[in-house]
Amino acid sequence: MASFKKKTYTDPVISRHDNDLAKDWYVFFRYKYAGNVYKFKRREGINKIKDLQERLSAVEDLKYELKFDLKNGWNPLDDPKRELDYLLPTSKDHFRSTKNQAKIIIKREIQLRLLNEKGK
């Protein structure tokens, strides 16, 4: 079992069932709050994706987003839909950002990565 040490959560882990698209994929993590440990399986639409490469990319993105939000103070018990704003780290400073701004940045990074892979 993963250790909490000083964090209130475990790092999110992907469950993708050996890339079987017929099975239920999710990102799993535990969250410690008020002395209790809660288990979470987040899907957020990834099982609707039928292409293997697209689903792999989507589940990696979901894992990154969950880890980012947990690291920056997200409490999945208080905000189960991740609707609040969380800190977005920069090279030196932190600033407040909306969820849409963070998603736009992630989408741009994915698009650049895909363009770079196609250009090789």
Protein Blocks (a to p, Z undefined) as FASTA:
>chain_A
ZZfklafbdcddddeehoiakbccdddddddeehiacddddfklmlmpmbfklmmmmmmm
mmmmmmmmmmnopafklmmnopaccddddfkbccdddfklmmmmmmmmmmmmmmmmmmZZ
